[in-house]
């Protein structure tokens, strides 16, 4: 949903649960990175996998699933929470 709103034209690669991160190029030259921390065991593993560099060293929009497992790992401008709506095909977006 968020990737579509960003105008991603590349076919959606699915959840990065097993790949940990998927990269997408935006028309503006900015990258979008969708990562999933579900299988990550520690903040050290996040650093060793190079995941912090997406946010710190690259011109990228970083979308992180399961970021709540490591609340101090990523410094972010906007935190978005997706909740279920009345329908299974809809989500509520909340920002903080």
Biopython code that builds the backbone (N, CA, C, O; Angstrom):
import numpy as np
from Bio.PDB.StructureBuilder import StructureBuilder

atoms = [
    (1, "UNK", "N", (0.822, -1.177, 0.000)),
    (1, "UNK", "CA", (0.000, 0.000, 0.000)),
    (1, "UNK", "C", (0.877, 1.256, 0.000)),
    (1, "UNK", "O", (0.658, 2.156, -0.810)),
    (2, "UNK", "N", (1.842, 1.325, 0.874)),
    (2, "UNK", "CA", (2.713, 2.504, 0.936)),
    (2, "UNK", "C", (3.606, 2.554, -0.299)),
    (2, "UNK", "O", (3.814, 3.625, -0.870)),
    (3, "UNK", "N", (4.133, 1.412, -0.713)),
    (3, "UNK", "CA", (4.972, 1.374, -1.903)),
    (3, "UNK", "C", (4.191, 1.798, -3.134)),
    (3, "UNK", "O", (4.724, 2.512, -3.984)),
    (4, "UNK", "N", (2.951, 1.377, -3.247)),
    (4, "UNK", "CA", (2.115, 1.800, -4.371)),
    (4, "UNK", "C", (1.908, 3.309, -4.334)),
    (4, "UNK", "O", (1.960, 3.968, -5.373)),
    (5, "UNK", "N", (1.674, 3.859, -3.150)),
    (5, "UNK", "CA", (1.472, 5.303, -3.015)),
    (5, "UNK", "C", (2.731, 6.082, -3.406)),
    (5, "UNK", "O", (2.642, 7.226, -3.852)),
    (6, "UNK", "N", (3.894, 5.466, -3.241)),
    (6, "UNK", "CA", (5.152, 6.109, -3.633)),
    (6, "UNK", "C", (5.391, 6.013, -5.134)),
    (6, "UNK", "O", (6.336, 6.608, -5.653)),
    (7, "UNK", "N", (4.538, 5.265, -5.836)),
    (7, "UNK", "CA", (4.655, 5.150, -7.287)),
    (7, "UNK", "C", (5.595, 4.062, -7.751)),
    (7, "UNK", "O", (6.138, 4.142, -8.853)),
    (8, "UNK", "N", (5.797, 3.045, -6.932)),
    (8, "UNK", "CA", (6.676, 1.937, -7.311)),
    (8, "UNK", "C", (6.085, 1.250, -8.536)),
    (8, "UNK", "O", (4.939, 0.801, -8.507)),
    (9, "UNK", "N", (6.862, 1.167, -9.608)),
    (9, "UNK", "CA", (6.416, 0.530, -10.841)),
    (9, "UNK", "C", (6.901, -0.919, -10.929)),
    (9, "UNK", "O", (6.295, -1.732, -11.627)),
    (10, "UNK", "N", (7.985, -1.245, -10.229)),
    (10, "UNK", "CA", (8.522, -2.598, -10.213)),
    (10, "UNK", "C", (7.523, -3.519, -9.529)),
    (10, "UNK", "O", (6.892, -3.104, -8.557)),
    (11, "UNK", "N", (7.354, -4.747, -9.995)),
    (11, "UNK", "CA", (6.440, -5.659, -9.297)),
    (11, "UNK", "C", (6.825, -5.812, -7.834)),
    (11, "UNK", "O", (8.001, -5.953, -7.498)),
    (12, "UNK", "N", (5.827, -5.783, -6.976)),
    (12, "UNK", "CA", (6.032, -5.920, -5.544)),
    (12, "UNK", "C", (6.680, -7.273, -5.252)),
    (12, "UNK", "O", (6.188, -8.304, -5.711)),
    (13, "UNK", "N", (7.767, -7.279, -4.502)),
    (13, "UNK", "CA", (8.521, -8.499, -4.224)),
    (13, "UNK", "C", (7.969, -9.267, -3.028)),
    (13, "UNK", "O", (8.526, -10.299, -2.655)),
    (14, "UNK", "N", (6.907, -8.796, -2.432)),
    (14, "UNK", "CA", (6.353, -9.473, -1.266)),
    (14, "UNK", "C", (7.030, -9.017, 0.008)),
    (14, "UNK", "O", (7.878, -8.124, -0.004)),
    (15, "UNK", "N", (6.646, -9.638, 1.100)),
    (15, "UNK", "CA", (7.233, -9.289, 2.385)),
    (15, "UNK", "C", (8.687, -9.738, 2.420)),
    (15, "UNK", "O", (9.001, -10.845, 1.983)),
    (16, "UNK", "N", (9.572, -8.900, 2.932)),
    (16, "UNK", "CA", (10.987, -9.274, 2.992)),
    (16, "UNK", "C", (11.343, -10.100, 4.224)),
    (16, "UNK", "O", (12.478, -10.033, 4.696)),
    (17, "UNK", "N", (10.402, -10.873, 4.750)),
    (17, "UNK", "CA", (10.669, -11.654, 5.960)),
    (17, "UNK", "C", (11.919, -12.510, 5.804)),
    (17, "UNK", "O", (12.738, -12.572, 6.721)),
    (18, "UNK", "N", (12.078, -13.165, 4.671)),
    (18, "UNK", "CA", (13.225, -14.050, 4.494)),
    (18, "UNK", "C", (14.416, -13.349, 3.860)),
    (18, "UNK", "O", (15.559, -13.694, 4.157)),
    (19, "UNK", "N", (14.173, -12.379, 3.001)),
    (19, "UNK", "CA", (15.269, -11.636, 2.375)),
    (19, "UNK", "C", (15.753, -10.504, 3.270)),
    (19, "UNK", "O", (16.841, -9.975, 3.042)),
    (20, "UNK", "N", (15.002, -10.126, 4.254)),
    (20, "UNK", "CA", (15.211, -9.042, 5.208)),
    (20, "UNK", "C", (14.989, -7.662, 4.594)),
    (20, "UNK", "O", (14.414, -6.795, 5.252)),
    (21, "UNK", "N", (15.430, -7.425, 3.340)),
    (21, "UNK", "CA", (15.200, -6.119, 2.729)),
    (21, "UNK", "C", (15.008, -6.246, 1.226)),
    (21, "UNK", "O", (15.668, -7.052, 0.571)),
    (22, "UNK", "N", (14.101, -5.445, 0.689)),
    (22, "UNK", "CA", (13.899, -5.305, -0.749)),
    (22, "UNK", "C", (14.094, -3.837, -1.092)),
    (22, "UNK", "O", (13.640, -2.956, -0.362)),
    (23, "UNK", "N", (14.771, -3.575, -2.207)),
    (23, "UNK", "CA", (15.015, -2.208, -2.649)),
    (23, "UNK", "C", (14.192, -1.907, -3.900)),
    (23, "UNK", "O", (14.034, -2.763, -4.770)),
    (24, "UNK", "N", (13.673, -0.687, -3.982)),
    (24, "UNK", "CA", (12.890, -0.240, -5.125)),
    (24, "UNK", "C", (13.381, 1.143, -5.532)),
    (24, "UNK", "O", (13.691, 1.973, -4.677)),
    (25, "UNK", "N", (13.453, 1.391, -6.831)),
    (25, "UNK", "CA", (13.854, 2.702, -7.336)),
    (25, "UNK", "C", (12.606, 3.531, -7.604)),
    (25, "UNK", "O", (11.657, 3.055, -8.227)),
    (26, "UNK", "N", (12.614, 4.767, -7.133)),
    (26, "UNK", "CA", (11.522, 5.695, -7.400)),
    (26, "UNK", "C", (11.900, 6.574, -8.584)),
    (26, "UNK", "O", (13.083, 6.752, -8.875)),
    (27, "UNK", "N", (10.909, 7.120, -9.262)),
    (27, "UNK", "CA", (11.161, 7.980, -10.419)),
    (27, "UNK", "C", (12.012, 9.189, -10.055)),
    (27, "UNK", "O", (12.733, 9.715, -10.902)),
    (28, "UNK", "N", (11.937, 9.626, -8.831)),
    (28, "UNK", "CA", (12.667, 10.820, -8.395)),
    (28, "UNK", "C", (14.157, 10.565, -8.182)),
    (28, "UNK", "O", (14.915, 11.496, -7.909)),
    (29, "UNK", "N", (14.578, 9.303, -8.308)),
    (29, "UNK", "CA", (15.969, 8.963, -8.052)),
    (29, "UNK", "C", (16.215, 8.530, -6.620)),
    (29, "UNK", "O", (17.302, 8.056, -6.290)),
    (30, "UNK", "N", (15.223, 8.687, -5.776)),
    (30, "UNK", "CA", (15.298, 8.229, -4.390)),
    (30, "UNK", "C", (14.979, 6.739, -4.367)),
    (30, "UNK", "O", (14.217, 6.252, -5.202)),
    (31, "UNK", "N", (15.549, 6.027, -3.431)),
    (31, "UNK", "CA", (15.238, 4.611, -3.262)),
    (31, "UNK", "C", (14.174, 4.449, -2.176)),
    (31, "UNK", "O", (14.046, 5.283, -1.280)),
    (32, "UNK", "N", (13.433, 3.382, -2.276)),
    (32, "UNK", "CA", (12.555, 2.959, -1.186)),
    (32, "UNK", "C", (13.067, 1.592, -0.762)),
    (32, "UNK", "O", (13.302, 0.718, -1.597)),
    (33, "UNK", "N", (13.234, 1.417, 0.529)),
    (33, "UNK", "CA", (13.714, 0.145, 1.060)),
    (33, "UNK", "C", (12.672, -0.377, 2.032)),
    (33, "UNK", "O", (12.294, 0.305, 2.985)),
    (34, "UNK", "N", (12.218, -1.586, 1.782)),
    (34, "UNK", "CA", (11.225, -2.233, 2.639)),
    (34, "UNK", "C", (11.944, -3.361, 3.366)),
    (34, "UNK", "O", (12.386, -4.326, 2.743)),
    (35, "UNK", "N", (12.058, -3.240, 4.683)),
    (35, "UNK", "CA", (12.749, -4.284, 5.445)),
    (35, "UNK", "C", (11.853, -4.835, 6.543)),
    (35, "UNK", "O", (10.905, -4.186, 6.986)),
    (36, "UNK", "N", (12.177, -6.041, 6.967)),
    (36, "UNK", "CA", (11.391, -6.753, 7.970)),
    (36, "UNK", "C", (12.352, -7.292, 9.025)),
    (36, "UNK", "O", (13.233, -8.094, 8.716)),
    (37, "UNK", "N", (12.184, -6.853, 10.262)),
    (37, "UNK", "CA", (13.096, -7.244, 11.343)),
    (37, "UNK", "C", (12.624, -8.464, 12.130)),
    (37, "UNK", "O", (13.200, -8.789, 13.169)),
    (38, "UNK", "N", (11.597, -9.132, 11.655)),
    (38, "UNK", "CA", (10.997, -10.242, 12.406)),
    (38, "UNK", "C", (12.009, -11.320, 12.779)),
    (38, "UNK", "O", (11.972, -11.829, 13.899)),
    (39, "UNK", "N", (12.907, -11.678, 11.870)),
    (39, "UNK", "CA", (13.887, -12.746, 12.149)),
    (39, "UNK", "C", (15.179, -12.237, 12.789)),
    (39, "UNK", "O", (16.039, -13.042, 13.147)),
    (40, "UNK", "N", (15.330, -10.941, 12.939)),
    (40, "UNK", "CA", (16.545, -10.370, 13.517)),
    (40, "UNK", "C", (16.525, -10.589, 15.028)),
    (40, "UNK", "O", (15.495, -10.406, 15.676)),
    (41, "UNK", "N", (17.656, -10.977, 15.572)),
    (41, "UNK", "CA", (17.731, -11.317, 17.003)),
    (41, "UNK", "C", (18.291, -10.211, 17.887)),
    (41, "UNK", "O", (18.042, -10.209, 19.093)),
    (42, "UNK", "N", (19.053, -9.257, 17.309)),
    (42, "UNK", "CA", (19.672, -8.222, 18.145)),
    (42, "UNK", "C", (19.975, -6.980, 17.309)),
    (42, "UNK", "O", (20.002, -7.037, 16.080)),
    (43, "UNK", "N", (20.202, -5.863, 17.989)),
    (43, "UNK", "CA", (20.603, -4.636, 17.290)),
    (43, "UNK", "C", (21.957, -4.829, 16.622)),
    (43, "UNK", "O", (22.226, -4.227, 15.582)),
    (44, "UNK", "N", (22.807, -5.657, 17.206)),
    (44, "UNK", "CA", (24.113, -5.949, 16.600)),
    (44, "UNK", "C", (23.918, -6.625, 15.236)),
    (44, "UNK", "O", (24.647, -6.333, 14.288)),
    (45, "UNK", "N", (22.952, -7.511, 15.143)),
    (45, "UNK", "CA", (22.671, -8.181, 13.870)),
    (45, "UNK", "C", (22.162, -7.179, 12.828)),
    (45, "UNK", "O", (22.464, -7.313, 11.642)),
    (46, "UNK", "N", (21.396, -6.184, 13.262)),
    (46, "UNK", "CA", (20.935, -5.130, 12.356)),
    (46, "UNK", "C", (22.131, -4.389, 11.776)),
    (46, "UNK", "O", (22.195, -4.128, 10.575)),
    (47, "UNK", "N", (23.074, -4.054, 12.646)),
    (47, "UNK", "CA", (24.273, -3.331, 12.215)),
    (47, "UNK", "C", (25.138, -4.190, 11.302)),
    (47, "UNK", "O", (25.608, -3.715, 10.268)),
    (48, "UNK", "N", (25.354, -5.453, 11.674)),
    (48, "UNK", "CA", (26.192, -6.352, 10.878)),
    (48, "UNK", "C", (25.604, -6.607, 9.489)),
    (48, "UNK", "O", (26.346, -6.807, 8.528)),
    (49, "UNK", "N", (24.276, -6.600, 9.380)),
    (49, "UNK", "CA", (23.620, -6.815, 8.087)),
    (49, "UNK", "C", (23.647, -5.558, 7.220)),
    (49, "UNK", "O", (23.242, -5.603, 6.058)),
    (50, "UNK", "N", (24.116, -4.443, 7.768)),
    (50, "UNK", "CA", (24.201, -3.198, 7.016)),
    (50, "UNK", "C", (22.875, -2.473, 6.876)),
    (50, "UNK", "O", (22.742, -1.576, 6.044)),
    (51, "UNK", "N", (21.889, -2.854, 7.687)),
    (51, "UNK", "CA", (20.559, -2.254, 7.562)),
    (51, "UNK", "C", (20.523, -0.795, 7.996)),
    (51, "UNK", "O", (19.725, -0.017, 7.474)),
    (52, "UNK", "N", (21.367, -0.415, 8.935)),
    (52, "UNK", "CA", (21.386, 0.978, 9.389)),
    (52, "UNK", "C", (21.877, 1.929, 8.307)),
    (52, "UNK", "O", (21.512, 3.105, 8.301)),
    (53, "UNK", "N", (22.708, 1.425, 7.384)),
    (53, "UNK", "CA", (23.249, 2.289, 6.332)),
    (53, "UNK", "C", (22.163, 2.792, 5.392)),
    (53, "UNK", "O", (22.319, 3.857, 4.795)),
    (54, "UNK", "N", (21.068, 2.054, 5.247)),
    (54, "UNK", "CA", (19.975, 2.531, 4.387)),
    (54, "UNK", "C", (19.471, 3.887, 4.870)),
    (54, "UNK", "O", (19.234, 4.792, 4.070)),
    (55, "UNK", "N", (19.314, 4.017, 6.167)),
    (55, "UNK", "CA", (18.781, 5.257, 6.728)),
    (55, "UNK", "C", (19.847, 6.327, 6.895)),
    (55, "UNK", "O", (19.564, 7.513, 6.733)),
    (56, "UNK", "N", (21.058, 5.925, 7.214)),
    (56, "UNK", "CA", (22.091, 6.901, 7.556)),
    (56, "UNK", "C", (22.919, 7.375, 6.364)),
    (56, "UNK", "O", (23.340, 8.531, 6.329)),
    (57, "UNK", "N", (23.157, 6.502, 5.390)),
    (57, "UNK", "CA", (24.118, 6.827, 4.338)),
    (57, "UNK", "C", (23.528, 6.938, 2.939)),
    (57, "UNK", "O", (24.229, 7.317, 2.001)),
    (58, "UNK", "N", (22.263, 6.617, 2.791)),
    (58, "UNK", "CA", (21.680, 6.617, 1.456)),
    (58, "UNK", "C", (20.480, 7.557, 1.388)),
    (58, "UNK", "O", (19.856, 7.873, 2.401)),
    (59, "UNK", "N", (20.182, 7.986, 0.196)),
    (59, "UNK", "CA", (19.020, 8.827, -0.046)),
    (59, "UNK", "C", (17.831, 7.884, -0.238)),
    (59, "UNK", "O", (17.430, 7.594, -1.365)),
    (60, "UNK", "N", (17.275, 7.410, 0.880)),
    (60, "UNK", "CA", (16.253, 6.370, 0.803)),
    (60, "UNK", "C", (15.112, 6.621, 1.786)),
    (60, "UNK", "O", (15.298, 7.163, 2.875)),
    (61, "UNK", "N", (13.936, 6.206, 1.354)),
    (61, "UNK", "CA", (12.785, 6.122, 2.251)),
    (61, "UNK", "C", (12.818, 4.700, 2.791)),
    (61, "UNK", "O", (12.760, 3.746, 2.017)),
    (62, "UNK", "N", (12.908, 4.548, 4.092)),
    (62, "UNK", "CA", (13.061, 3.230, 4.698)),
    (62, "UNK", "C", (11.778, 2.859, 5.431)),
    (62, "UNK", "O", (11.350, 3.557, 6.350)),
    (63, "UNK", "N", (11.177, 1.760, 5.013)),
    (63, "UNK", "CA", (9.965, 1.237, 5.634)),
    (63, "UNK", "C", (10.360, -0.018, 6.395)),
    (63, "UNK", "O", (10.863, -0.972, 5.802)),
    (64, "UNK", "N", (10.136, -0.025, 7.710)),
    (64, "UNK", "CA", (10.606, -1.125, 8.552)),
    (64, "UNK", "C", (9.430, -1.822, 9.226)),
    (64, "UNK", "O", (8.703, -1.220, 10.015)),
    (65, "UNK", "N", (9.258, -3.100, 8.902)),
    (65, "UNK", "CA", (8.263, -3.910, 9.606)),
    (65, "UNK", "C", (8.905, -4.466, 10.873)),
    (65, "UNK", "O", (10.096, -4.777, 10.884)),
    (66, "UNK", "N", (8.138, -4.587, 11.909)),
    (66, "UNK", "CA", (8.580, -5.090, 13.217)),
    (66, "UNK", "C", (9.651, -4.197, 13.846)),
    (66, "UNK", "O", (10.488, -4.681, 14.608)),
    (67, "UNK", "N", (9.631, -2.911, 13.536)),
    (67, "UNK", "CA", (10.585, -1.967, 14.136)),
    (67, "UNK", "C", (10.402, -1.894, 15.644)),
    (67, "UNK", "O", (11.335, -1.542, 16.365)),
    (68, "UNK", "N", (9.206, -2.223, 16.127)),
    (68, "UNK", "CA", (8.944, -2.180, 17.573)),
    (68, "UNK", "C", (9.796, -3.172, 18.352)),
    (68, "UNK", "O", (9.931, -3.046, 19.569)),
    (69, "UNK", "N", (10.377, -4.165, 17.663)),
    (69, "UNK", "CA", (11.270, -5.121, 18.341)),
    (69, "UNK", "C", (12.577, -4.451, 18.757)),
    (69, "UNK", "O", (13.219, -4.874, 19.719)),
    (70, "UNK", "N", (12.968, -3.402, 18.031)),
    (70, "UNK", "CA", (14.224, -2.690, 18.300)),
    (70, "UNK", "C", (13.971, -1.186, 18.239)),
    (70, "UNK", "O", (14.415, -0.527, 17.299)),
    (71, "UNK", "N", (13.269, -0.639, 19.218)),
    (71, "UNK", "CA", (12.832, 0.757, 19.151)),
    (71, "UNK", "C", (13.965, 1.779, 19.075)),
    (71, "UNK", "O", (13.742, 2.888, 18.590)),
    (72, "UNK", "N", (15.142, 1.452, 19.525)),
    (72, "UNK", "CA", (16.239, 2.409, 19.493)),
    (72, "UNK", "C", (17.142, 2.290, 18.279)),
    (72, "UNK", "O", (18.077, 3.077, 18.131)),
    (73, "UNK", "N", (16.887, 1.333, 17.415)),
    (73, "UNK", "CA", (17.807, 1.069, 16.307)),
    (73, "UNK", "C", (17.747, 2.122, 15.208)),
    (73, "UNK", "O", (18.787, 2.531, 14.692)),
    (74, "UNK", "N", (16.562, 2.562, 14.844)),
    (74, "UNK", "CA", (16.403, 3.494, 13.728)),
    (74, "UNK", "C", (15.887, 4.827, 14.226)),
    (74, "UNK", "O", (14.911, 4.893, 14.973)),
    (75, "UNK", "N", (16.547, 5.878, 13.806)),
    (75, "UNK", "CA", (16.066, 7.231, 14.069)),
    (75, "UNK", "C", (15.136, 7.561, 12.905)),
    (75, "UNK", "O", (15.530, 7.415, 11.747)),
    (76, "UNK", "N", (13.946, 7.991, 13.180)),
    (76, "UNK", "CA", (13.022, 8.227, 12.078)),
    (76, "UNK", "C", (12.341, 9.576, 12.201)),
    (76, "UNK", "O", (12.243, 10.158, 13.282)),
    (77, "UNK", "N", (11.878, 10.050, 11.065)),
    (77, "UNK", "CA", (11.140, 11.304, 11.022)),
    (77, "UNK", "C", (9.665, 11.074, 11.292)),
    (77, "UNK", "O", (9.019, 11.870, 11.973)),
    (78, "UNK", "N", (9.133, 9.982, 10.756)),
    (78, "UNK", "CA", (7.718, 9.666, 10.918)),
    (78, "UNK", "C", (7.580, 8.190, 11.253)),
    (78, "UNK", "O", (8.157, 7.331, 10.586)),
    (79, "UNK", "N", (6.832, 7.917, 12.263)),
    (79, "UNK", "CA", (6.539, 6.528, 12.623)),
    (79, "UNK", "C", (5.089, 6.265, 12.233)),
    (79, "UNK", "O", (4.179, 6.980, 12.653)),
    (80, "UNK", "N", (4.890, 5.227, 11.425)),
    (80, "UNK", "CA", (3.561, 4.880, 10.934)),
    (80, "UNK", "C", (3.172, 3.520, 11.488)),
    (80, "UNK", "O", (3.957, 2.572, 11.471)),
    (81, "UNK", "N", (1.959, 3.450, 11.971)),
    (81, "UNK", "CA", (1.445, 2.178, 12.471)),
    (81, "UNK", "C", (0.237, 1.799, 11.621)),
    (81, "UNK", "O", (-0.660, 2.613, 11.402)),
    (82, "UNK", "N", (0.223, 0.556, 11.146)),
    (82, "UNK", "CA", (-0.913, 0.046, 10.389)),
    (82, "UNK", "C", (-1.731, -0.852, 11.295)),
    (82, "UNK", "O", (-1.202, -1.798, 11.879)),
    (83, "UNK", "N", (-2.997, -0.568, 11.415)),
    (83, "UNK", "CA", (-3.921, -1.384, 12.205)),
    (83, "UNK", "C", (-4.997, -1.925, 11.285)),
    (83, "UNK", "O", (-5.242, -1.374, 10.212)),
    (84, "UNK", "N", (-5.639, -3.001, 11.706)),
    (84, "UNK", "CA", (-6.738, -3.557, 10.927)),
    (84, "UNK", "C", (-7.954, -2.657, 11.042)),
    (84, "UNK", "O", (-8.230, -2.098, 12.104)),
    (85, "UNK", "N", (-8.668, -2.525, 9.957)),
    (85, "UNK", "CA", (-9.923, -1.772, 9.930)),
    (85, "UNK", "C", (-11.068, -2.773, 10.042)),
    (85, "UNK", "O", (-10.853, -3.936, 10.382)),
    (86, "UNK", "N", (-12.263, -2.324, 9.761)),
    (86, "UNK", "CA", (-13.425, -3.206, 9.822)),
    (86, "UNK", "C", (-13.347, -4.334, 8.800)),
    (86, "UNK", "O", (-13.864, -5.425, 9.039)),
    (87, "UNK", "N", (-12.716, -4.082, 7.685)),
    (87, "UNK", "CA", (-12.580, -5.069, 6.618)),
    (87, "UNK", "C", (-11.146, -5.602, 6.598)),
    (87, "UNK", "O", (-10.209, -4.860, 6.893)),
    (88, "UNK", "N", (-10.967, -6.883, 6.253)),
    (88, "UNK", "CA", (-9.629, -7.451, 6.196)),
    (88, "UNK", "C", (-8.794, -6.856, 5.056)),
    (88, "UNK", "O", (-7.567, -6.950, 5.069)),
    (89, "UNK", "N", (-9.461, -6.247, 4.078)),
    (89, "UNK", "CA", (-8.733, -5.666, 2.945)),
    (89, "UNK", "C", (-8.373, -4.205, 3.171)),
    (89, "UNK", "O", (-7.791, -3.573, 2.288)),
    (90, "UNK", "N", (-8.705, -3.655, 4.334)),
    (90, "UNK", "CA", (-8.413, -2.257, 4.628)),
    (90, "UNK", "C", (-7.535, -2.154, 5.868)),
    (90, "UNK", "O", (-7.591, -3.004, 6.757)),
    (91, "UNK", "N", (-6.720, -1.098, 5.915)),
    (91, "UNK", "CA", (-5.868, -0.837, 7.067)),
    (91, "UNK", "C", (-6.045, 0.615, 7.491)),
    (91, "UNK", "O", (-6.330, 1.486, 6.669)),
    (92, "UNK", "N", (-5.876, 0.856, 8.763)),
    (92, "UNK", "CA", (-5.878, 2.215, 9.317)),
    (92, "UNK", "C", (-4.430, 2.655, 9.464)),
    (92, "UNK", "O", (-3.605, 1.913, 9.995)),
    (93, "UNK", "N", (-4.127, 3.825, 9.009)),
    (93, "UNK", "CA", (-2.781, 4.372, 9.088)),
    (93, "UNK", "C", (-2.740, 5.392, 10.216)),
    (93, "UNK", "O", (-3.542, 6.325, 10.225)),
    (94, "UNK", "N", (-1.827, 5.235, 11.165)),
    (94, "UNK", "CA", (-1.666, 6.189, 12.259)),
    (94, "UNK", "C", (-0.219, 6.648, 12.279)),
    (94, "UNK", "O", (0.693, 5.829, 12.169)),
    (95, "UNK", "N", (-0.003, 7.942, 12.418)),
    (95, "UNK", "CA", (1.353, 8.481, 12.464)),
    (95, "UNK", "C", (1.657, 9.079, 13.819)),
    (95, "UNK", "O", (0.764, 9.489, 14.560)),
    (96, "UNK", "N", (2.942, 9.117, 14.123)),
    (96, "UNK", "CA", (3.371, 9.769, 15.367)),
    (96, "UNK", "C", (4.743, 10.374, 15.163)),
    (96, "UNK", "O", (5.296, 10.973, 16.086)),
]
sb = StructureBuilder()
sb.init_structure("model")
sb.init_model(0)
sb.init_chain("A")
sb.init_seg("    ")
for serial, (resi, resn, name, xyz) in enumerate(atoms, 1):
    if name == "N":
        sb.init_residue(resn, " ", resi, " ")
    sb.init_atom(name, np.array(xyz, "f"), 0.0, 1.0, " ", f" {name:<3s}", serial, name[0])
structure = sb.get_structure()
